[in-house]
Amino acid sequence: MTTIQYAPGNWKLFSVFIISLGVFLIQTPKTFAADICIDGLKELNGSQGIIQTKGGVWGYLEQSSNLKDKSILGLQIDGKLQRLIVSFESLCEEGKTPTPKLHGLILNLLGDARMLFNSDADRQPKEKMLETLNNLNKNIDELLSQLPS
């Protein structure tokens, strides 16, 4: 039978390692919460800011002769996207850490809205644009319904 002998120096090193590991594991969730709440919120606000500097989805539709009569839909989408960001921020303020999945879902919806600006609305079939807008609106509603109000 083999016995393992611990030298006094090894025991101290092992103790420091265990304590360091414990501190790391305790701090990691707090660090993660701070990162997603600070960096994640900054990213969401930045993406929303890009949409708003272009007049929002409402402004995009207002500039289209084909879709100007549907600009209220754009106003609704703009407001709902902002509500998603406020809900994310509220979770942070309440000490409830938003998940990376929630961050990604909101960011994807903002990305879908930003994609609208890549093409001239008047050069797209009106029905296709309305379908895209209605799907975006529906997807935002679905996510909003899952969040605390």
C-alpha positions, 0 to 999 in steps of 0.5 A: 500500500502506498501512502501519500505524504503531504509536505507542509508547503504543499498543504498551504498551496492546496489551501490557497488554491481551494480558497481562491476557487471558492472566491472565484465561484462566489464572485462569478455570478455577481460578475456575470450579472454586472456584465449582462446588466451593464454590457448587455443593456449598453448593447441593446440601447446601442442597437435601439439607438441606431434604429431611432437615429433613422426615425424608427420603424415609424419614420421608415414607413412614413417615408414610403409612399406604399406603406405610409398608411401603415406607419402606425404599425411602425410606431407600435413596433418602436414602442414595443422594442423600447418596452423590451429594453425597459423590461430587461433593465428592470430585471437588472434593477430588481436584482433578477439577472436577465439570462443570455438567452433573453438578451439574445432574443431582444437583440435578434428582434432589434436586428430584425427591425434594423434589417428593414432599413437595408432596403427601400420600402417602395422597392419591395412588394407591399404585401411582403413588407407588411408580412415582415412587419406583422411577423416582427410585431407578433414576435415582439408581442410573444416575448413581451408576454413572457416577461414580468410587467 
